[in-house]
Amino acid sequence: MPETNSPKKDDPGLGEIITNIARKIAAKDFSTGDRAALRRLEDKVPNAPIFWSLMARCNANALDRDAEEIRRWALILRGMAIMAPYHHPNTNNPGAMLAKNDFSELRLAKFLSARGAQFRDQYLLICRFLAVKGEAIDWRVLAKLVLAEGRNEKWAEEQRMAIARAYFRTKNSKEKAA
């Protein structure tokens, strides 16, 4: 798809929107029923009312985008719901948390090289892995990768490299400390 339809990395407030949505889903007062609905959300046809409600409250501009971007936001919110309440803004790059918890290099490489439907599956696998480990992440890098993957490859590669850098820095630090 053309890059003109995808969000731009310099969209004002994109990081803030991502953080705000993640905080709402992770909040103690967020309905467990709504969180469960988001976990079951089918990103190809996002029909849960809580999805549309959150998007209208937190990211109204995305509602005016094309159907593909709506599906990407559904996938992001599904991942956030899987990982709730593990959200920590401004720290904890997903790559660092994967390394901290001994996520294999092979699995990381599979995630970073995945495209299309495989990317979706690998993204959900990573969300489940980090949720089981109880690791909070800053959602901005992962969400931006979902938005960019297959639509703005330059921007997607920047996110992939940020994840890889954080992973290998953390892994190297762990090995030196051992």
C-alpha positions as CSV (number, residue, x, y, z in Angstrom):
1,M,0.0,0.0,0.0
2,P,1.2,3.5,-0.6
3,E,3.0,5.3,2.2
4,T,0.7,8.3,1.9
5,N,-2.1,6.4,3.6
6,S,0.0,5.4,6.7
7,P,0.6,7.6,9.7
8,K,3.7,9.6,9.6
9,K,6.4,9.1,12.2
10,D,6.2,12.8,13.0
11,D,2.4,12.9,13.4
12,P,1.9,15.2,16.4
13,G,0.9,13.3,19.4
14,L,1.1,9.8,18.0
15,G,3.3,8.6,20.9
16,E,0.9,10.4,23.3
17,I,-2.1,8.7,21.8
18,I,-0.5,5.3,22.1
19,T,0.5,5.9,25.7
20,N,-2.9,7.2,26.6
21,I,-4.7,4.1,25.1
22,A,-2.3,1.7,26.8
23,R,-2.8,3.5,30.2
24,K,-6.6,3.3,29.8
25,I,-6.6,-0.5,29.0
26,A,-4.1,-1.2,31.9
27,A,-6.0,0.9,34.5
28,K,-7.5,-0.9,37.4
29,D,-10.9,0.6,36.8
30,F,-11.0,-0.6,33.2
31,S,-13.8,-3.2,32.9
32,T,-12.5,-6.7,32.9
33,G,-15.3,-7.5,30.4
34,D,-14.1,-4.8,28.0
35,R,-10.5,-5.9,28.4
36,A,-11.6,-9.5,27.6
37,A,-13.5,-8.2,24.5
38,L,-10.3,-6.5,23.3
39,R,-8.3,-9.7,23.9
40,R,-10.7,-11.6,21.6
41,L,-10.9,-8.7,19.1
42,E,-10.7,-9.9,15.6
43,D,-8.5,-7.3,14.0
44,K,-9.8,-8.1,10.5
45,V,-13.3,-7.1,11.5
46,P,-13.1,-5.0,14.8
47,N,-16.6,-5.2,16.0
48,A,-16.3,-4.8,19.8
49,P,-18.0,-1.6,21.0
50,I,-15.1,-0.9,23.4
51,F,-12.7,-0.7,20.5
52,W,-14.7,2.0,18.8
53,S,-15.4,3.8,22.1
54,L,-11.6,3.9,22.9
55,M,-10.7,5.0,19.4
56,A,-13.3,7.8,19.5
57,R,-12.1,9.0,22.9
58,C,-8.4,8.6,22.4
59,N,-7.7,8.7,18.7
60,A,-10.6,10.2,16.8
61,N,-8.4,11.1,13.8
62,A,-7.7,7.4,13.2
63,L,-11.4,6.9,12.6
64,D,-11.1,9.0,9.5
65,R,-8.3,6.8,8.1
66,D,-8.7,3.8,5.7
67,A,-10.0,0.4,6.8
68,E,-6.5,-1.0,6.9
69,E,-5.3,1.5,9.5
70,I,-8.4,0.7,11.6
71,R,-7.5,-3.0,11.5
72,R,-3.9,-2.1,12.6
73,W,-5.3,-0.1,15.5
74,A,-7.4,-3.1,16.4
75,L,-4.3,-5.3,16.4
76,I,-2.5,-2.8,18.6
77,L,-5.4,-2.7,21.2
78,R,-5.6,-6.5,21.2
79,G,-1.9,-6.7,22.1
80,M,-2.3,-4.0,24.8
81,A,-5.3,-6.0,26.3
82,I,-3.3,-9.2,26.3
83,M,-0.5,-7.5,28.1
84,A,-2.6,-5.4,30.5
85,P,-1.7,-4.2,33.1
86,Y,1.9,-4.3,31.9
87,H,2.4,-0.8,30.5
88,H,5.2,1.6,31.6
89,P,5.5,4.8,29.5
90,N,8.9,6.2,28.5
91,T,11.0,3.2,29.5
92,N,11.3,-0.5,28.8
93,N,11.7,-1.0,25.1
94,P,10.2,-4.3,24.2
95,G,13.5,-5.5,22.9
96,A,15.1,-5.0,26.3
97,M,12.3,-6.8,28.1
98,L,12.6,-9.7,25.6
99,A,16.3,-10.1,26.3
100,K,15.8,-9.7,30.0
101,N,13.5,-12.7,29.9
102,D,15.7,-14.9,27.7
103,F,13.6,-14.6,24.5
104,S,15.7,-16.5,22.0
105,E,17.6,-14.7,19.2
106,L,16.0,-17.1,16.7
107,R,12.5,-16.1,17.8
108,L,13.5,-12.4,17.8
109,A,14.9,-12.8,14.2
110,K,11.6,-14.5,13.2
111,F,9.6,-11.6,14.6
112,L,11.8,-8.9,13.0
113,S,11.8,-10.6,9.6
114,A,8.0,-11.4,9.6
115,R,5.7,-9.6,7.2
116,G,2.0,-9.7,6.6
117,A,0.0,-12.4,8.4
118,Q,3.2,-13.9,9.9
119,F,4.0,-10.5,11.4
120,R,0.6,-10.4,13.1
121,D,1.1,-13.9,14.5
122,Q,4.6,-13.0,15.8
123,Y,3.4,-9.8,17.3
124,L,0.7,-11.6,19.3
125,L,3.3,-14.2,20.4
126,I,5.5,-11.5,21.7
127,C,2.6,-9.9,23.6
128,R,1.7,-13.2,25.2
129,F,5.3,-14.0,26.1
130,L,5.8,-10.6,27.8
131,A,2.4,-10.9,29.6
132,V,3.3,-14.3,31.0
133,K,6.6,-12.8,32.2
134,G,4.8,-9.9,33.8
135,E,7.0,-7.4,32.0
136,A,5.8,-3.8,31.4
137,I,6.8,-2.2,28.2
138,D,6.6,1.2,26.6
139,W,4.0,0.6,23.9
140,R,5.2,3.3,21.5
141,V,7.8,1.3,19.5
142,L,5.7,-1.8,19.1
143,A,2.5,0.1,18.2
144,K,4.4,2.2,15.6
145,L,5.8,-0.9,14.1
146,V,2.3,-2.3,13.7
147,L,1.2,0.9,12.0
148,A,4.2,1.0,9.7
149,E,4.7,-2.6,8.8
150,G,4.0,-3.1,5.1
151,R,3.0,0.5,4.5
152,N,6.0,2.6,5.4
153,E,9.0,0.2,5.4
154,K,11.5,2.9,6.2
155,W,9.7,3.8,9.4
156,A,9.0,0.1,10.2
157,E,12.7,-0.7,9.8
158,E,13.5,2.1,12.3
159,Q,11.2,0.4,14.8
160,R,12.7,-3.0,14.1
161,M,16.2,-1.6,14.6
162,A,15.2,0.0,17.9
163,I,13.9,-3.3,19.2
164,A,17.0,-5.2,18.0
165,R,19.4,-2.6,19.5
166,A,17.6,-2.7,22.9
167,Y,17.5,-6.5,22.8
168,F,21.3,-6.9,22.1
169,R,22.4,-4.1,24.5
170,T,20.4,-5.8,27.3
171,K,21.6,-9.3,26.3
172,N,25.2,-8.1,26.2
173,S,24.9,-6.4,29.6
174,K,23.4,-9.6,31.1
175,E,26.3,-11.7,29.7
176,K,28.9,-9.3,31.1
177,A,27.2,-9.3,34.5
178,A,27.1,-13.1,34.6
